């Protein structure tokens, strides 16, 4: 065993590379290696001989393995040192310019809207993007024959054969969040519901997926006058102009009664929209007093409580405020577009510090 030890330790010390070292390992302690074969001979020895030879063979194997590991580490260190000696980097060269990331306009405008309504006492409510057709339609007083429930307008989730659960849809508005919030929180209530919604439409001003923010306020004495004040305060803060005039036009929505489309005062100068001046009007949202059936669906007694609701497209008001011409570009993932229309990631919008850059 002393001869084996001297032999292999000398070969290990003289190994020039890892390939040679692996060859020595196989010859010495591999499955058919010399030391491994000798360990198999222990079974032929008497118990007394095994008591002497066994520990010596195990010690020899451990010593050979330790020498192999040490030599492998030494060869690796030598290779790294040689690589470091031949490779070099001129640290005096100028670095490449680092482009800072920017916030998407949708994220920016969502933060702006949230900051404005937070000042008026509205909290943010969220809900699932995949919901039952009861929350998306029935609870909002949208009857089964309504065109919005047709597959040409709404994305229905496919159901397995024999699945008797209620149909699920990709929500077409964030109004289901209002129902869930009424169920959970009751009245009085003051929330906004921002988030992504889905409809089967695609052109310059419509995309299959876009973003909405809806507002809901429920109390005992709320009226359309409160709705008008809230919206005018919002428009003045969002577009950063004083005294934006609004115009309410009678309309019809299943979930509100009375209902109104809301226009804001504006003008077009050299193809640029200016809000709060001129004699033009631009439709921006729908609104109205919450229908009694919607309050009932949310678990609120319409004889004791009433409220107003409104909804607008986040992408649309972002286009109006920041002069973005095509809604489809919001979803193209074009970094050049995002660098142009994006916002500094650390500039948090506040009413006191300024909403936009």
N, C-alpha and C positions, 0 to 999 in steps of 0.2 A: 504493500500500500504506500510505503514511503517513496518507492520508485515511481508509482503512478502519480502521486502528489507532485513530485519534483518535475516529472515529465510535462504534466498539463499546466502547471503554473508557469513553467518556462514558455510553453507554446502560447499561452494567453498573453503573457507580457510582451511577446514578440509579434502578436497579431497586428497587421498593418491597417486593416479596415474591418467594418462590421461583417462583411461576407466571410472573411477568414475566421472571425470570432464565432460566427454561427456554425461553421464547419467543425471547429474544435468542440463546441457545445454538443453537437450531435455525436461526435466520436467518443466523447467522455460520458455524458449523462443523458443522451438521447435514449429512446426506447431500446435501441440495439447497441447503445454505447458500452464501452468497456466496463465502466463502474456499474452500470445498470445490470449487465450480465453477471457480474460478480455478486450483486445483491440477490439475484435469483438462485445462486448456489447455496444461499443460507439454508434453504430447505433440506439440503442433503447432509448438512452438518449435524453433529450431536448437539444437544442442548447446551453443554458446556462450551463448545466451540462457538455457537451462535451468540452466547452471552459476551464473548470477547470480540468476535468479528463484526457483529451487527452494529454496535455503537461506533466502531472505528470506520465502517463503511458510510454510515450516516454522516459522521463528522467530515469525512473526506468529500462526500457529495455536497454538503453545505459549504465547505470551503471553496470548492471548485465553482459553485454557483455564485458565491460572493465575489470571487475573483473575476468571473465573467461580467457581472453587473458593473463592477468598478471599472473594468477596462472599456466596457461599452460607453459609460458616462465620460471616461477620459477621451475616447475617440470623438464623441459628440462635442465636447468642449473644444477640442482641437479644430474640428470642422467649423464651428462657429467663429472661433478666433481667426481662422484663415479667411472666412467670408467677410468678417468685419474689417480685416486688413485690406482686402481687395475692393470692397464696396465703400463708397463715401458719398456724403451729401453736403452740398454747399449751403449752409444755413444762412448765409448772407443774401441769398437770392430772395427777391420779393415773393410773398405768398400769393396764391390765386385769390381773386376777390370772392368773398363769401356772400351769397345772396340770402338775405333774411326772408323767412317765410312770412306770408301775409294771410290775413283772415278773408274768407270768402264773403262777398257782399251779403249773402243770406244770413251768415252768422253775425255779421256786423249789425244788420238791420234788426235782427231778432233781439240782440242785446240793447239796441236803442229803444225799441218798442217796450221791452221789459222795464227798462229804466224809467221811461215816462209813466207807464201805468203803475209802477211801484210807488211813485210819488203821489198817486191818487188813491192809494190803498188797495190796489189789486195784487193778488198773489198769483203765482204761476201754477197751473195744473197740467198734468200730462197723463196720457193714457195709451193703450195699445194701438199699433197701426193696423193690425188685423183684428177685426171685431165682428160680432154677430150682426146680422141684418136687422135685429130688433133694436140694438143701440144705434145703428147707423141710419135706420129709416123709421121703423114703427114707433119708437119712443119719441121721435121728432115730428110725429103727426104726418109722415109722408106715406100715403096710402099705397097699396099694392099695385095699383094701375098707373102710378106716377112714372113719367118717362125716365126720371133719374135712376129708377130701379132696373131699367133694361140693361142687358149685357153689352149693348153698344156704348153705354156710358160708364158702367161700373165693372170692376174686376172682381169676379166671384172666385172663391177658392174651390178647387176641385174636391169633391167628396168621394170616398170609397163606396163601392156598392154595399148597400145595407147600412150605411152610416145614417142614423136618424137624428143626429144632432142638428141644431139650427144652422142654416147656411152662414158661412163666414165670408166677409168681403175685405178688400183693402179699403180702408175708410176713405170716403169721398169728401169728407170735411172733418174738422176737429170737434164738431158738435157732440159726438158721442162722449167726449171728455166732460162736457157740461152735464150730461145726464148722470154719468158716474160720480161727478163731484157733488151734485145735488143729493144723490143717494147716500154718499158717504158723509157729507158735511151738513146737509140740511140748510135751513135759512136762519139768519141772513147770510148772504154769500156775495163775494166780489172777486172774480177770477178772470184771468186771460188764459187761453189755451193755444200756444204756438206749436207748430209741428208739421211734418210732412203728410201730404194727402195724395190720392191717386184717382185719376179719371182718364178714360179712354179718349184722349184728344191730343193732337200734335200739330202745331203750326208756329208762326212767329211769336204769337202771344199766348200759346197754350202748350203745355208739355204733359206727358202721362203722369209725371210725378212733380209736385210743386209744394209750396209751403204756405200755410195760412196762419193767421192769428185771429181767434175769436174771443170776444169778451162777454161776460155775463155778470149782471148785478141783480140781486134779489133782495127786496126789503118790503116793508109794509106800505110805504108811500112813494115809491119810485114812479116816475112818469117820463114821457117823451122829452120833457124839458131837461131832465137830468141827463138823458142820452145825448141831447144836442150839446149841452155844456161840456160833457166828457169828450166828445169827438172834436169839438172846436179847440179845446185845450190841447188835445193830442196833436192835431194838425199844426197848430202854432209851434209846439215844441219840436215836432219831428222835422218839419220843413224849415224851422228856425226863422220864422217870420212872424210879425205881430198881426193879430186880428184877422185870421183867415176866415172869410165868409163861407158859409155852407148853404146848400139848397137841398131840402128834403122833397123827394118826389114819391107820391103814393105808388106802391108796388104790391106784389103778393109773394109771400113765402109761406110754406105750410107750417113752419115752426114759430112764426110771429104774427100777431094781429093787434093793432095795425102794423103794416110793414112799410118800409121806405128805402128807396135807393138814395144814397147821399152823394152829392156833387160838391166839389170845392172850386172856389174862384181861382181863375188862372188866366194866363195870356201866353201867346206864342210869339217870341221875338227872334227873328232870324233862325227859325227852326228850333229854338230853345224854349223849353217850358219854364214859366215863372209862376210860382204859386203865390196866391195872396194879392194879386193885382190884375188889372184888366177887366174885360167884360165877358170872358169866356168861362165855361164850366166844364169840369172833368169828373166823370163818375169814378168813385174810388171804393165804395163798399156798400153792403146791404145791411139793414138793421131793422129794429122794430121792438114792440113789446112782446115778451114771451107768451106764447099761446097757453091758455089754461091746461090743455091736454098734455103739453110738454112738462109743465110743472107737476102735474099728477104723475106722469111717468117717472119723474125724478123723486117722487115721494114727498112732494110739497103741496100743501093745501092751497089751491088758487083762490079760495074765498078769504084767506088770511094774508096771502103774500102775492106780490106781483114783481115784475122785473123787466129789464131791457137786455137785448143781446145785439151784437154786431159781429161782422166778419169781413176780413180783407185779406188779399194776397200779399204775403211778405215779399215775394219776388217782384210783384207788380209795383209796390210802393218803392222798392229798391230801384227799379228801372226809372221811375218818375223822379226820384230825388237825385240819383247819380248819373242820369243821362245814358242809361244802358239801352241800346236799341232793340236787341233780340233776346227773348227769354231763353231760347235754345242754347245760347252760349253759356248759360249758368251751369249746364251739365256736360259741357264738352271736355272738361279737364285740360284746358289749354293754359299752360303756365304763363304764356305771354299775356293772355287776357287777365289772368288772376293778378299778375304783377301790376297791370295797369289799373284794374278796378279794386284790388285788394286793399286791406287796411293793416296798419301796424298792430301786431298781435298783443302788445302790452298796453295799448291805449284803450282803457276801459271806458265805455260811454257813460257819462253822467250828465244830469241837467246843469249842474253847477260848473263842471269842468269842460263842457262841450260834448255834444253827441258824436260829431264826425270830425275828420281831420281838418 
